[in-house]
């Protein structure tokens, strides 16, 4: 019976190809929009996960101020409070399974050469930070502990900052000033991954890094913006996190006035934000799917009217209400399913076009998207096919046979 109903449904749909296609159009557009939006969202989430993991999953950051679960992170609040000290960094380095640790300071001031001024981000750190945040030198060399202990005026910068100040040519050894202090460029780097933060991964773009000791000398301050730490392995990350927490609470007189964020936390936070955005955008895209469902319902209502006599004949020879209901419901579901499959194909083509046009977004087709499309296909058919199906099933056979 079920197979026969599907055959009849396909025959009836094929008999009115143009009308059926126009009816499917809303579903096609709706499903393709949903596929593209969900794929972009999944791709962004996957991209965050891959780039954060590119740094290594065994790193974490300790920020001043306690950030409660669910509380929105405010970077300015971490700049205004100073609960972390250099002694904390030294203590963290001594914790079991800690491989490296470095203080991080944000330094204010413009960067100048003889003829150029730049507002590049200025960061101060210990030499270990250059390894923790996965910097890859493309020119020159990074500063080491000899420069750090001497509070030398040396720096490394990324390609964007270098290009702003010195152009395309080789710049190793070139001079620039920060706060009227002359610095020498030691090397140029690129970042292998991204630096994690409470708001998710933070791109290192247009950045200059100087020794933390030098920053103290030229600013007269030692405020730590955060501490970056690296465990000796991913397996020991939780042990290190607990060790840091216990140690710092003791050093801070029993106060937990800091927050520890691992790369997994970064992925969870960024993924949660992207999930919400994906749901909102997908919900908007689904409006056209609802319109497509209404189109299916309207066409099926017209079909019920046109086939009134057929319904009467089928009932007269023994078809039950359930048989008629199932027949028209299956027809609505077939229209919806075919439309959804065409929409899925269109969405896949849209993904291909987006991938070709930009490298900033890399859509990702997950099983969740595929299951969602299948669910939408049958869901739209059932929801919007019920009314016409009930109307057909409840036709009076005598009146239906009289229909002209």
TIZATOR-976405 format. One record per residue (C-alpha): residue number from 0; z, x, y; residue in one letter. Coordinates in pm, 1 decimal, decimal comma. Layout:
<pts>
+------+----------+----------+----------+------+
! resi !        Z !        X !        Y ! resn !
+------+----------+----------+----------+------+
!  NUM !        Z !        X !        Y !    A !
...
+------+----------+----------+----------+------+
</pts>
This chain:
<pts>
+------+----------+----------+----------+------+
! resi !        Z !        X !        Y ! resn !
+------+----------+----------+----------+------+
!    0 !      0,0 !      0,0 !      0,0 !    X !
!    1 !     95,4 !    277,4 !    243,0 !    X !
!    2 !   -221,0 !    480,3 !    171,7 !    X !
!    3 !   -431,3 !    166,3 !    205,9 !    X !
!    4 !   -270,0 !     89,8 !    542,4 !    X !
!    5 !   -353,8 !    439,7 !    666,4 !    X !
!    6 !   -717,6 !    401,0 !    553,6 !    X !
!    7 !   -745,9 !     65,2 !    732,9 !    X !
!    8 !   -584,6 !    216,3 !   1044,2 !    X !
!    9 !   -830,1 !    507,8 !   1051,8 !    X !
!   10 !  -1124,4 !    270,0 !    997,1 !    X !
!   11 !  -1016,7 !     43,9 !   1285,0 !    X !
!   12 !   -953,5 !    340,5 !   1517,5 !    X !
!   13 !  -1291,3 !    494,3 !   1430,9 !    X !
!   14 !  -1464,2 !    161,3 !   1497,5 !    X !
!   15 !  -1347,6 !    183,7 !   1861,3 !    X !
!   16 !  -1371,5 !    559,1 !   1915,7 !    X !
!   17 !  -1393,8 !    561,3 !   2294,2 !    X !
!   18 !  -1114,3 !    310,2 !   2346,5 !    X !
!   19 !   -895,5 !    494,7 !   2097,5 !    X !
!   20 !   -960,7 !    829,7 !   2269,8 !    X !
!   21 !   -880,5 !    689,8 !   2613,5 !    X !
!   22 !   -561,3 !    543,7 !   2467,3 !    X !
!   23 !   -470,0 !    882,9 !   2322,6 !    X !
!   24 !   -536,1 !   1061,4 !   2651,9 !    X !
!   25 !   -188,5 !   1001,6 !   2789,9 !    X !
!   26 !    -32,5 !   1132,8 !   2467,9 !    X !
!   27 !   -267,1 !   1434,0 !   2468,1 !    X !
!   28 !   -173,8 !   1528,2 !   2825,7 !    X !
!   29 !    194,9 !   1460,1 !   2765,8 !    X !
!   30 !    221,0 !   1663,3 !   2445,8 !    X !
!   31 !     17,0 !   1955,0 !   2585,6 !    X !
!   32 !    242,5 !   1965,9 !   2894,0 !    X !
!   33 !    555,1 !   1961,9 !   2679,3 !    X !
!   34 !    416,8 !   2235,2 !   2450,0 !    X !
!   35 !    332,0 !   2460,2 !   2746,1 !    X !
!   36 !    667,2 !   2403,6 !   2919,1 !    X !
!   37 !    871,6 !   2456,8 !   2602,3 !    X !
!   38 !    668,7 !   2765,1 !   2510,0 !    X !
!   39 !    716,9 !   2917,4 !   2854,6 !    X !
!   40 !   1090,1 !   2848,6 !   2834,2 !    X !
!   41 !   1115,6 !   2995,3 !   2483,4 !    X !
!   42 !    901,9 !   3291,1 !   2590,5 !    X !
!   43 !   1124,9 !   3360,6 !   2890,0 !    X !
!   44 !   1432,1 !   3340,1 !   2668,0 !    X !
!   45 !   1274,2 !   3573,2 !   2413,0 !    X !
!   46 !   1171,9 !   3810,3 !   2692,0 !    X !
!   47 !   1527,5 !   3824,7 !   2825,7 !    X !
!   48 !   1661,4 !   3893,0 !   2478,0 !    X !
!   49 !   1408,6 !   4168,1 !   2405,5 !    X !
!   50 !   1443,1 !   4344,8 !   2739,9 !    X !
!   51 !   1822,7 !   4332,3 !   2736,9 !    X !
!   52 !   1825,4 !   4465,4 !   2382,0 !    X !
!   53 !   1583,9 !   4734,9 !   2500,3 !    X !
!   54 !   1880,5 !   4893,3 !   2675,4 !    X !
!   55 !   2081,2 !   4888,7 !   2356,1 !    X !
!   56 !   2316,4 !   4621,9 !   2229,9 !    X !
!   57 !   2611,0 !   4861,0 !   2234,0 !    X !
!   58 !   2665,6 !   4864,3 !   2611,3 !    X !
!   59 !   2887,2 !   4654,6 !   2834,9 !    X !
!   60 !   3004,4 !   4633,5 !   3192,2 !    X !
!   61 !   3348,9 !   4584,4 !   3336,9 !    X !
!   62 !   3356,5 !   4407,2 !   3673,2 !    X !
!   63 !   3649,9 !   4361,7 !   3913,0 !    X !
!   64 !   3792,7 !   4010,0 !   3930,4 !    X !
!   65 !   3847,8 !   3766,4 !   3645,8 !    X !
!   66 !   3553,4 !   3537,5 !   3578,2 !    X !
!   67 !   3665,5 !   3234,2 !   3381,3 !    X !
!   68 !   3437,1 !   3080,3 !   3122,5 !    X !
!   69 !   3193,7 !   2845,0 !   3293,5 !    X !
!   70 !   3272,8 !   2984,3 !   3639,3 !    X !
!   71 !   2972,3 !   3080,0 !   3848,2 !    X !
!   72 !   2940,2 !   3451,8 !   3909,8 !    X !
!   73 !   2936,2 !   3562,7 !   4273,7 !    X !
!   74 !   2823,9 !   3919,3 !   4330,7 !    X !
!   75 !   2976,2 !   3927,7 !   4680,9 !    X !
!   76 !   3318,7 !   3848,7 !   4535,6 !    X !
!   77 !   3303,1 !   4160,1 !   4317,0 !    X !
!   78 !   3212,9 !   4366,3 !   4621,8 !    X !
!   79 !   3504,3 !   4230,8 !   4825,2 !    X !
!   80 !   3777,9 !   4295,5 !   4567,3 !    X !
!   81 !   3877,7 !   4636,9 !   4436,6 !    X !
!   82 !   4072,3 !   4611,1 !   4111,3 !    X !
!   83 !   3896,7 !   4895,5 !   3929,5 !    X !
!   84 !   3983,7 !   5262,3 !   3985,5 !    X !
!   85 !   3858,8 !   5600,4 !   3868,5 !    X !
!   86 !   4166,3 !   5625,2 !   3645,3 !    X !
!   87 !   4033,3 !   5319,3 !   3461,0 !    X !
!   88 !   3708,7 !   5502,4 !   3386,5 !    X !
!   89 !   3898,7 !   5804,6 !   3252,5 !    X !
!   90 !   4113,6 !   5577,3 !   3033,8 !    X !
!   91 !   3809,3 !   5393,1 !   2897,7 !    X !
!   92 !   3645,5 !   5722,5 !   2800,9 !    X !
!   93 !   3946,1 !   5799,8 !   2578,7 !    X !
!   94 !   3930,6 !   5470,5 !   2384,2 !    X !
!   95 !   3820,0 !   5494,6 !   2020,4 !    X !
!   96 !   3446,5 !   5438,2 !   1964,2 !    X !
!   97 !   3362,9 !   5467,3 !   2337,3 !    X !
!   98 !   3066,2 !   5701,3 !   2366,2 !    X !
!   99 !   3019,5 !   5706,8 !   2744,2 !    X !
!  100 !   3156,9 !   5538,1 !   3056,9 !    X !
!  101 !   3063,3 !   5559,7 !   3423,2 !    X !
!  102 !   3179,6 !   5408,8 !   3752,5 !    X !
!  103 !   2919,1 !   5228,1 !   3961,5 !    X !
!  104 !   2936,0 !   5194,8 !   4340,4 !    X !
!  105 !   2700,7 !   5007,7 !   4573,3 !    X !
!  106 !   2639,1 !   5226,0 !   4880,4 !    X !
!  107 !   2539,1 !   5074,3 !   5212,1 !    X !
!  108 !   2292,8 !   5245,1 !   5443,4 !    X !
!  109 !   1925,3 !   5297,6 !   5519,3 !    X !
!  110 !   1717,4 !   5569,5 !   5356,6 !    X !
!  111 !   1502,2 !   5775,7 !   5592,7 !    X !
!  112 !   1242,2 !   6049,5 !   5589,9 !    X !
!  113 !   1081,3 !   6202,2 !   5898,2 !    X !
!  114 !    842,4 !   5911,2 !   5942,4 !    X !
!  115 !    962,7 !   5633,1 !   5709,5 !    X !
!  116 !   1263,5 !   5403,7 !   5668,3 !    X !
!  117 !   1348,5 !   5219,3 !   5346,5 !    X !
!  118 !   1608,6 !   4960,9 !   5247,4 !    X !
!  119 !   1611,5 !   5065,0 !   4881,2 !    X !
!  120 !   1925,1 !   4975,7 !   4684,5 !    X !
!  121 !   2165,7 !   5270,2 !   4679,4 !    X !
!  122 !   2378,6 !   5310,8 !   4367,7 !    X !
!  123 !   2634,8 !   5580,7 !   4293,8 !    X !
!  124 !   2732,0 !   5673,9 !   3938,2 !    X !
!  125 !   2846,1 !   5949,0 !   3704,7 !    X !
!  126 !   2576,6 !   6139,5 !   3509,8 !    X !
!  127 !   2649,9 !   5931,0 !   3195,6 !    X !
!  128 !   2523,0 !   5615,6 !   3365,7 !    X !
!  129 !   2168,5 !   5750,4 !   3362,7 !    X !
!  130 !   2183,7 !   5751,8 !   2982,1 !    X !
!  131 !   2380,9 !   5427,2 !   2947,7 !    X !
!  132 !   2126,9 !   5227,9 !   3148,6 !    X !
!  133 !   1842,2 !   5390,6 !   2958,0 !    X !
!  134 !   1661,0 !   5573,5 !   3234,8 !    X !
!  135 !   1349,1 !   5764,4 !   3137,3 !    X !
!  136 !   1256,6 !   6045,0 !   3376,1 !    X !
!  137 !    886,1 !   6069,3 !   3455,0 !    X !
!  138 !    923,7 !   6351,3 !   3706,0 !    X !
!  139 !   1186,3 !   6618,4 !   3771,2 !    X !
!  140 !   1538,8 !   6602,9 !   3629,5 !    X !
!  141 !   1855,6 !   6395,5 !   3663,7 !    X !
!  142 !   2175,5 !   6527,2 !   3820,6 !    X !
!  143 !   2437,4 !   6665,4 !   3582,3 !    X !
!  144 !   2806,3 !   6746,7 !   3602,7 !    X !
!  145 !   2743,1 !   7070,0 !   3793,9 !    X !
!  146 !   2599,7 !   6864,8 !   4082,9 !    X !
!  147 !   2855,7 !   6588,8 !   4027,8 !    X !
!  148 !   3156,3 !   6821,4 !   4045,2 !    X !
!  149 !   3012,8 !   6986,0 !   4356,5 !    X !
!  150 !   2949,9 !   6645,9 !   4523,0 !    X !
!  151 !   2594,0 !   6766,5 !   4577,8 !    X !
!  152 !   2349,2 !   6568,5 !   4790,3 !    X !
!  153 !   2101,0 !   6504,8 !   4511,9 !    X !
!  154 !   1941,0 !   6184,1 !   4389,6 !    X !
!  155 !   1701,2 !   6023,6 !   4147,4 !    X !
!  156 !   1494,2 !   5717,0 !   4229,3 !    X !
!  157 !   1251,5 !   5481,9 !   4064,6 !    X !
!  158 !    877,3 !   5486,6 !   4132,1 !    X !
!  159 !    890,7 !   5196,8 !   4380,2 !    X !
!  160 !   1148,4 !   5369,7 !   4599,8 !    X !
!  161 !    962,2 !   5700,9 !   4573,4 !    X !
!  162 !    631,3 !   5542,8 !   4673,1 !    X !
!  163 !    789,3 !   5379,5 !   4978,3 !    X !
!  164 !    928,3 !   5710,5 !   5102,1 !    X !
!  165 !    682,9 !   5972,5 !   4977,6 !    X !
!  166 !    365,2 !   5795,0 !   4866,7 !    X !
!  167 !    178,6 !   5851,9 !   4540,8 !    X !
!  168 !    204,8 !   6229,5 !   4514,7 !    X !
!  169 !    465,8 !   6441,9 !   4341,1 !    X !
!  170 !    797,2 !   6419,8 !   4527,5 !    X !
!  171 !   1042,7 !   6637,2 !   4333,0 !    X !
!  172 !   1239,1 !   6850,3 !   4578,8 !    X !
!  173 !   1145,0 !   6639,7 !   4882,6 !    X !
!  174 !   1411,7 !   6562,8 !   5142,8 !    X !
!  175 !   1546,4 !   6234,6 !   5283,6 !    X !
!  176 !   1864,1 !   6121,3 !   5457,7 !    X !
!  177 !   2135,8 !   5866,7 !   5381,2 !    X !
!  178 !   2398,1 !   5807,3 !   5651,0 !    X !
!  179 !   2274,5 !   6118,6 !   5835,6 !    X !
!  180 !   2329,9 !   6330,8 !   5522,4 !    X !
!  181 !   2026,9 !   6518,0 !   5388,9 !    X !
!  182 !   1951,5 !   6461,7 !   5019,4 !    X !
!  183 !   1712,8 !   6631,1 !   4776,9 !    X !
!  184 !   1512,3 !   6425,0 !   4530,5 !    X !
!  185 !   1577,7 !   6559,7 !   4181,6 !    X !
!  186 !   1364,6 !   6325,3 !   3975,0 !    X !
!  187 !   1182,3 !   5994,7 !   3940,6 !    X !
!  188 !   1263,4 !   5749,0 !   3662,4 !    X !
!  189 !   1156,1 !   5429,9 !   3500,1 !    X !
!  190 !   1386,7 !   5192,0 !   3318,0 !    X !
!  191 !   1324,0 !   5138,1 !   2946,5 !    X !
!  192 !   1502,3 !   4803,1 !   2947,9 !    X !
!  193 !   1702,5 !   4607,0 !   3204,6 !    X !
!  194 !   2055,3 !   4636,8 !   3327,1 !    X !
!  195 !   2269,1 !   4344,9 !   3215,3 !    X !
!  196 !   2480,1 !   4144,6 !   3458,3 !    X !
!  197 !   2677,1 !   3820,1 !   3472,8 !    X !
!  198 !   2368,5 !   3646,4 !   3603,3 !    X !
!  199 !   2159,6 !   3791,7 !   3325,9 !    X !
!  200 !   1937,8 !   4099,5 !   3322,2 !    X !
!  201 !   1892,8 !   4269,2 !   3659,6 !    X !
!  202 !   1567,1 !   4456,1 !   3714,5 !    X !
!  203 !   1601,7 !   4810,1 !   3844,7 !    X !
!  204 !   1334,4 !   4799,2 !   4110,6 !    X !
!  205 !   1339,6 !   5001,7 !   4434,3 !    X !
!  206 !   1660,9 !   5185,2 !   4344,4 !    X !
!  207 !   1806,0 !   5523,9 !   4439,7 !    X !
!  208 !   2096,9 !   5671,3 !   4238,8 !    X !
!  209 !   2330,9 !   5940,9 !   4374,6 !    X !
!  210 !   2646,9 !   6099,1 !   4225,1 !    X !
!  211 !   2962,0 !   5886,9 !   4257,7 !    X !
!  212 !   3148,4 !   6191,7 !   4391,0 !    X !
!  213 !   2887,0 !   6233,9 !   4663,8 !    X !
!  214 !   2912,7 !   5866,6 !   4759,3 !    X !
!  215 !   3289,0 !   5906,3 !   4803,9 !    X !
!  216 !   3226,8 !   6205,6 !   5030,0 !    X !
!  217 !   2975,9 !   6037,9 !   5261,5 !    X !
!  218 !   3139,9 !   5692,4 !   5272,2 !    X !
!  219 !   3507,0 !   5784,9 !   5255,2 !    X !
!  220 !   3553,2 !   5509,0 !   4997,2 !    X !
!  221 !   3603,6 !   5498,6 !   4621,5 !    X !
!  222 !   3564,2 !   5125,9 !   4553,4 !    X !
!  223 !   3412,6 !   5065,6 !   4210,7 !    X !
!  224 !   3163,8 !   4781,6 !   4187,8 !    X !
!  225 !   3170,6 !   4793,5 !   3809,2 !    X !
!  226 !   3212,0 !   5027,6 !   3513,5 !    X !
!  227 !   2936,1 !   5071,2 !   3257,9 !    X !
!  228 !   3050,1 !   5164,1 !   2908,7 !    X !
!  229 !   2871,2 !   5238,8 !   2583,5 !    X !
!  230 !   3011,7 !   5199,6 !   2232,7 !    X !
!  231 !   2912,6 !   5444,2 !   1961,6 !    X !
!  232 !   2747,2 !   5160,4 !   1766,6 !    X !
!  233 !   2674,3 !   4788,1 !   1779,0 !    X !
!  234 !   2920,7 !   4732,3 !   1492,5 !    X !
!  235 !   3207,9 !   4861,1 !   1707,2 !    X !
!  236 !   3124,3 !   4668,1 !   2024,4 !    X !
!  237 !   3400,2 !   4408,4 !   1975,8 !    X !
!  238 !   3656,7 !   4676,8 !   1891,6 !    X !
!  239 !   3563,3 !   4862,5 !   2209,5 !    X !
!  240 !   3578,3 !   4542,0 !   2412,8 !    X !
!  241 !   3928,2 !   4464,6 !   2286,0 !    X !
!  242 !   4034,1 !   4825,9 !   2338,2 !    X !
!  243 !   3916,3 !   4822,0 !   2699,6 !    X !
!  244 !   4085,0 !   4487,7 !   2761,2 !    X !
!  245 !   4419,3 !   4604,9 !   2619,7 !    X !
!  246 !   4406,0 !   4938,7 !   2802,9 !    X !
!  247 !   4315,6 !   4795,2 !   3143,4 !    X !
!  248 !   4576,4 !   4518,2 !   3125,1 !    X !
!  249 !   4842,2 !   4785,8 !   3066,8 !    X !
!  250 !   4708,6 !   4995,7 !   3354,8 !    X !
!  251 !   4693,6 !   4692,5 !   3585,3 !    X !
!  252 !   5060,4 !   4596,5 !   3534,8 !    X !
!  253 !   4982,8 !   4316,9 !   3291,4 !    X !
!  254 !   4711,8 !   4158,3 !   3508,2 !    X !
!  255 !   4374,1 !   4075,7 !   3359,4 !    X !
!  256 !   4197,8 !   4113,7 !   3695,0 !    X !
!  257 !   3864,5 !   4221,4 !   3549,6 !    X !
!  258 !   3584,1 !   4085,7 !   3332,0 !    X !
!  259 !   3406,1 !   4248,6 !   3039,0 !    X !
!  260 !   3046,1 !   4146,0 !   2978,6 !    X !
!  261 !   2852,2 !   4263,4 !   2672,1 !    X !
!  262 !   2475,9 !   4244,4 !   2626,7 !    X !
!  263 !   2525,2 !   3949,9 !   2390,4 !    X !
!  264 !   2711,8 !   3772,0 !   2671,6 !    X !
!  265 !   2419,4 !   3843,5 !   2904,4 !    X !
!  266 !   2175,3 !   3695,9 !   2654,1 !    X !
!  267 !   2395,8 !   3387,5 !   2605,7 !    X !
!  268 !   2438,5 !   3329,2 !   2980,5 !    X !
!  269 !   2072,5 !   3383,6 !   3067,3 !    X !
!  270 !   1963,1 !   3184,6 !   2761,0 !    X !
!  271 !   2187,7 !   2893,8 !   2860,5 !    X !
!  272 !   2040,0 !   2885,3 !   3210,9 !    X !
!  273 !   1685,4 !   2900,3 !   3073,9 !    X !
!  274 !   1763,3 !   2626,3 !   2819,1 !    X !
!  275 !   1876,4 !   2392,9 !   3098,2 !    X !
!  276 !   1566,4 !   2469,6 !   3307,4 !    X !
!  277 !   1340,7 !   2419,4 !   3004,6 !    X !
!  278 !   1500,0 !   2082,4 !   2926,4 !    X !
!  279 !   1460,4 !   1965,3 !   3288,2 !    X !
!  280 !   1097,6 !   2077,5 !   3315,1 !    X !
!  281 !   1014,4 !   1935,1 !   2971,6 !    X !
!  282 !   1174,5 !   1603,1 !   3068,9 !    X !
!  283 !    948,1 !   1586,5 !   3374,3 !    X !
!  284 !    643,4 !   1672,1 !   3161,1 !    X !
!  285 !    746,2 !   1400,0 !   2913,5 !    X !
!  286 !    684,9 !   1130,0 !   3175,4 !    X !
!  287 !    312,3 !   1145,1 !   3096,7 !    X !
!  288 !    405,1 !   1104,9 !   2729,2 !    X !
!  289 !    583,5 !    779,0 !   2812,1 !    X !
!  290 !    275,7 !    666,4 !   3006,2 !    X !
!  291 !     67,4 !    751,2 !   2699,7 !    X !
!  292 !    302,2 !    544,0 !   2483,7 !    X !
!  293 !    263,1 !    246,3 !   2717,1 !    X !
!  294 !   -114,6 !    289,9 !   2684,7 !    X !
!  295 !    -83,2 !    273,3 !   2304,8 !    X !
!  296 !    128,1 !    -41,8 !   2331,0 !    X !
!  297 !   -122,7 !   -210,5 !   2563,0 !    X !
!  298 !   -415,7 !   -127,3 !   2336,1 !    X !
!  299 !   -229,4 !   -247,7 !   2028,3 !    X !
!  300 !   -141,6 !   -576,2 !   2201,9 !    X !
!  301 !   -511,1 !   -626,4 !   2280,1 !    X !
!  302 !   -596,1 !   -534,7 !   1919,8 !    X !
!  303 !   -347,0 !   -790,7 !   1786,6 !    X !
!  304 !   -512,9 !  -1059,7 !   1997,5 !    X !
!  305 !   -863,2 !   -955,1 !   1887,5 !    X !
!  306 !   -762,7 !   -952,5 !   1519,6 !    X !
!  307 !   -567,8 !  -1277,8 !   1519,3 !    X !
!  308 !   -806,8 !  -1442,3 !   1272,8 !    X !
!  309 !   -788,5 !  -1136,5 !   1040,8 !    X !
!  310 !   -407,6 !  -1164,7 !   1047,5 !    X !
!  311 !   -432,8 !  -1534,2 !    955,5 !    X !
!  312 !   -667,2 !  -1461,7 !    663,2 !    X !
!  313 !   -443,3 !  -1183,1 !    529,6 !    X !
!  314 !   -138,1 !  -1406,8 !    547,9 !    X !
!  315 !   -328,2 !  -1689,1 !    378,5 !    X !
!  316 !   -410,1 !  -1469,8 !     77,9 !    X !
!  317 !    -52,2 !  -1348,8 !     37,7 !    X !
!  318 !     24,0 !  -1075,7 !    295,8 !    X !
!  319 !    386,8 !  -1083,3 !    408,0 !    X !
!  320 !    531,6 !  -1028,5 !    754,9 !    X !
!  321 !    638,8 !   -684,8 !    637,8 !    X !
!  322 !    279,9 !   -600,2 !    532,4 !    X !
!  323 !    138,9 !   -700,7 !    871,9 !    X !
!  324 !    420,1 !   -525,5 !   1059,3 !    X !
!  325 !    363,3 !   -205,4 !    861,7 !    X !
!  326 !    -14,4 !   -220,3 !    911,5 !    X !
!  327 !     -2,8 !   -236,4 !   1292,1 !    X !
!  328 !    288,4 !      6,2 !   1316,2 !    X !
!  329 !     94,0 !    260,2 !   1108,7 !    X !
!  330 !   -210,3 !    216,3 !   1334,3 !    X !
!  331 !      2,9 !    291,6 !   1641,5 !    X !
!  332 !    154,5 !    594,4 !   1466,6 !    X !
!  333 !   -188,0 !    727,2 !   1361,6 !    X !
!  334 !   -315,4 !    699,9 !   1720,3 !    X !
!  335 !     -2,6 !    872,9 !   1845,8 !    X !
!  336 !    -15,9 !   1143,6 !   1577,9 !    X !
!  337 !   -383,3 !   1225,4 !   1635,4 !    X !
!  338 !   -320,2 !   1233,2 !   2011,4 !    X !
!  339 !    -20,9 !   1461,4 !   1957,6 !    X !
!  340 !   -223,0 !   1701,3 !   1741,5 !    X !
!  341 !   -499,9 !   1715,8 !   2003,7 !    X !
!  342 !   -232,4 !   1766,4 !   2269,3 !    X !
!  343 !    -79,4 !   2045,4 !   2062,3 !    X !
!  344 !   -418,7 !   2217,0 !   2038,6 !    X !
!  345 !   -466,1 !   2178,0 !   2415,4 !    X !
!  346 !   -118,0 !   2319,0 !   2472,4 !    X !
!  347 !   -201,2 !   2620,4 !   2253,5 !    X !
!  348 !   -515,1 !   2676,6 !   2459,6 !    X !
!  349 !   -301,5 !   2651,1 !   2774,6 !    X !
!  350 !    -71,7 !   2919,8 !   2633,5 !    X !
!  351 !   -372,6 !   3143,1 !   2571,3 !    X !
!  352 !   -496,0 !   3095,8 !   2929,2 !    X !
!  353 !   -151,0 !   3171,5 !   3075,4 !    X !
!  354 !   -123,8 !   3487,7 !   2864,3 !    X !
!  355 !   -466,1 !   3599,2 !   2986,6 !    X !
!  356 !   -395,2 !   3524,4 !   3353,4 !    X !
!  357 !    -53,1 !   3688,0 !   3382,4 !    X !
!  358 !    164,2 !   3938,9 !   3201,9 !    X !
!  359 !    478,5 !   3815,0 !   3380,2 !    X !
!  360 !    504,9 !   3518,3 !   3140,9 !    X !
!  361 !    453,5 !   3543,7 !   2767,1 !    X !
!  362 !    479,2 !   3196,5 !   2608,5 !    X !
!  363 !    635,2 !   3185,5 !   2264,3 !    X !
!  364 !    567,4 !   2912,1 !   2008,3 !    X !
!  365 !    884,7 !   2849,7 !   1812,3 !    X !
!  366 !    952,5 !   2622,6 !   1516,1 !    X !
!  367 !   1160,1 !   2410,1 !   1754,4 !    X !
!  368 !    846,2 !   2338,2 !   1959,1 !    X !
!  369 !    643,7 !   2248,9 !   1648,9 !    X !
!  370 !    916,6 !   2016,7 !   1518,3 !    X !
!  371 !    945,6 !   1859,8 !   1864,1 !    X !
!  372 !    572,4 !   1782,6 !   1869,8 !    X !
!  373 !    587,6 !   1621,6 !   1524,0 !    X !
!  374 !    893,6 !   1421,6 !   1629,9 !    X !
!  375 !    722,4 !   1308,5 !   1950,6 !    X !
!  376 !    409,1 !   1210,0 !   1759,7 !    X !
!  377 !    591,5 !    971,6 !   1528,2 !    X !
!  378 !    852,4 !    871,0 !   1786,6 !    X !
!  379 !    598,4 !    748,6 !   2043,5 !    X !
!  380 !    402,9 !    562,5 !   1775,0 !    X !
!  381 !    712,3 !    384,9 !   1640,7 !    X !
!  382 !    875,3 !    301,4 !   1975,8 !    X !
!  383 !    561,4 !    173,5 !   2146,5 !    X !
!  384 !    405,1 !     26,2 !   1834,2 !    X !
!  385 !    698,2 !   -198,2 !   1741,0 !    X !
!  386 !    632,2 !   -475,9 !   1994,8 !    X !
!  387 !    263,4 !   -524,9 !   1899,4 !    X !
!  388 !    352,9 !   -496,7 !   1529,4 !    X !
!  389 !    625,7 !   -763,1 !   1558,4 !    X !
!  390 !    390,1 !   -984,6 !   1755,4 !    X !
!  391 !    126,0 !   -953,7 !   1481,9 !    X !
!  392 !    378,5 !  -1008,6 !   1201,3 !    X !
!  393 !    513,0 !  -1326,4 !   1362,7 !    X !
!  394 !    173,0 !  -1491,3 !   1409,4 !    X !
!  395 !    157,6 !  -1840,9 !   1262,7 !    X !
!  396 !   -107,6 !  -1820,8 !    985,5 !    X !
!  397 !   -237,8 !  -2173,6 !   1049,6 !    X !
!  398 !   -281,3 !  -2113,7 !   1423,6 !    X !
!  399 !   -424,0 !  -1769,4 !   1353,0 !    X !
!  400 !   -691,7 !  -1915,4 !   1122,6 !    X !
!  401 !   -793,6 !  -2159,1 !   1398,4 !    X !
!  402 !   -833,4 !  -1872,0 !   1646,1 !    X !
!  403 !  -1186,6 !  -1831,3 !   1779,4 !    X !
+------+----------+----------+----------+------+
</pts>
